[in-house]
Amino acid sequence: MPYTMEQFQKDYIKAHIGALDPEEVLSKFKAEDRLKGLKAEDRLKGLRAEDIEFYLEKLKKRRS
């Protein structure tokens, strides 16, 4: 199987991705894609308890 330009590009990016700022890389992906595979606990890290409680109360009100 021949080495394609697409495969070269992927290999090049993998080899050099460390040169980019994480924010620059993450900006290329939708939030849903960035969160795939994360446990709920990991998603909530860094959030204030007040913010989580506020969101939960908002959800409860929507459902009632």
C-alpha positions in Angstrom: 0.0 0.0 0.0 1.5 3.4 -0.9 2.2 6.1 1.6 -0.4 8.7 1.0 -0.3 12.5 1.5 -3.0 12.1 4.1 -0.9 9.6 6.1 2.1 11.9 5.8 0.0 14.8 7.1 -1.2 12.7 10.1 2.3 11.6 10.9 3.7 15.1 10.6 1.0 16.5 12.9 1.6 13.7 15.5 5.4 14.4 15.4 5.0 18.2 15.8 1.8 18.7 17.8 3.8 19.4 21.0 5.0 22.7 19.4 1.4 24.1 19.5 -0.3 25.7 22.5 -2.9 23.3 24.0 -5.6 26.0 23.6 -4.8 26.2 19.9 -5.2 22.5 19.4 -8.4 22.2 21.5 -10.0 25.1 19.6 -10.1 22.9 16.5 -12.6 20.5 18.2 -16.2 20.8 19.4 -16.7 20.7 23.2 -18.6 17.4 22.9 -15.6 15.8 21.2 -13.2 17.1 23.7 -15.2 15.6 26.5 -15.7 12.2 25.0 -14.3 9.4 27.2 -14.1 11.6 30.3 -15.7 10.4 33.5 -18.3 12.8 35.0 -15.9 13.4 38.0 -13.2 14.5 35.6 -15.6 16.8 33.8 -16.5 18.5 37.0 -13.0 19.1 38.3 -12.1 22.7 38.4 -15.7 23.9 38.8 -16.8 25.6 41.9 -19.4 23.7 44.0 -21.7 26.7 43.8 -21.7 26.5 40.0 -22.5 22.8 40.0 -25.3 23.2 42.5 -26.8 26.1 40.5 -26.8 24.0 37.4 -28.4 21.0 39.2 -31.1 23.3 40.6 -31.7 24.6 37.1 -32.1 21.1 35.7 -34.5 20.1 38.5 -36.7 23.1 37.7 -36.8 22.2 34.0 -38.0 18.7 34.8 -40.8 19.7 37.1 
